[in-house]
C-alpha cells in the first residue's frame, strides 16, 4: 500500500510553485542527511576512541539511527531531484500531493498521533518515574516544550492565515 501525500502535501497550484516547494524541502533533506551522518559518525568516533563508556548495543542503536536518518535524507533528496528534472513526473507528483482531502487526512492523522504519543509518554514517565525520578522531570520538560511550542505556533499561524 502506497501512502500518498505522507508528510508532503502541498498547496502549490503550478509546477513552478511546486518546484520552489521541492527546493525548500531539499534543503531540509540535506540537513536531515547531515544530521544522520553526524550522529553515526560521532558515535563511531566515540566508540573507536573509547571516549564513551556506553554498552556496545547502545552504540549500535545510535549508529543505526544515524545511518537510517542519513539514508532517508539522501533517498528523499534524490527522489526530489528526479522530480525536478522531469516535468511530467513533477506535475504528477504535484497533483497527487495537492489533494485537499489528503491534506485534511494528514492533519487529522497528525493530531491523533500527537495525542496518542503524549498519553504514552506521560504514562511511561509516570510509571517508570517511580524507579527513576529524573523521568518525571523529563516528562514535565517535554510537556512544557509542547505547550509553549503550540502557543507560539498557534499565534504565528493565526496571524499569518
Secondary structure as GFF3:
##gff-version 3
##sequence-region A 1 161
A	DSSP	alpha_helix	15	49	.	.	.	ID=ss1
A	DSSP	alpha_helix	56	85	.	.	.	ID=ss2
A	DSSP	alpha_helix	87	97	.	.	.	ID=ss3
A	DSSP	alpha_helix	100	128	.	.	.	ID=ss4
A	DSSP	alpha_helix	134	160	.	.	.	ID=ss5
###
